[in-house]
Amino acid sequence: MTEAPAIILVHGFWGGAAHWSKVITTLARKGHSSLHAVELPLTSLADDAERTRKMIAQRAGPVLLVGHSYGGAVITEIGDQPNVVGLVYIAAFAPDSGESPGGITAKNPPKAASNLAPDSDGYLWIKPDKFHESFCQDLPADEGLIMAVTQKAPLASTFANEITTPAWKKKPSWYQISSDDRMIAPANQEWMSGRLGARKVITLKASHASLASKPAEVSALIDEAAAATTQ
């Protein structure tokens, strides 16, 4: 008897689990019944990886991890769990050992870098009036407004947290590049995806929020990875 993996969706900076809403409904229509979305604290890579580890541990069978944006760093850090069967990166960081999201960003700063603003508590926000054009310019303005108002800022120090042992060196991976991304430079996505040895890399003409603007295409890649890792 074959067992399809549970799919655990891991969000990134400036958003929560609800950023996966359209992907969740699309995957459900494709017949995936074991869908889970982590809500990260965004306080440190260690904290976020531990929260994800606990959700992985609740699944008795195989697990496919899907990370968007910074969520890619999280699945890279924690994806070596025994029951994890694959990693899917959606416009995401895929750091190597000793690399951090901040260090990778510095290689090719994104177009919207100047639209980030720290607060007095150490959290880093996208300026609300710049959110739509920075994060999700291919979504309707109303959706951009909702994302701006509900954004979840990370502690700025999280950007410097380094990966220990990258799971993508052991687990099969898939990667989606967003060619119009203003939060992670497309050149950085191409570089990271190129060294993964990924089973498949696709490029979408999309903003950083491809999971919301291109849910059909993103879900198709996740569904393909799930089929390839069904045990």
Buried (B, 14 or more C-beta within 10 A) or exposed (E): EEEBBBBBBBBBBBBBBBBBEBBBEBBEEEEBEBBBBBEBEBBBBEBBBBBBBEBBEEBEEBBBBBBBBBBBBBBBBBBBBEBBBBBBBBBBBBBBEEBBBBEBBEEBEBBBEEBBEEEEEEBBBBBBEBBBBBBBBBBEEEBBBBBBEEBBBBBBBBBEBBBEEBBBBEBBBBBBBBBBBBBBBBEBBBBBBEEBEBBBBBBBEBBBBBBBBBBEBBBBBBBBBBEBBEE
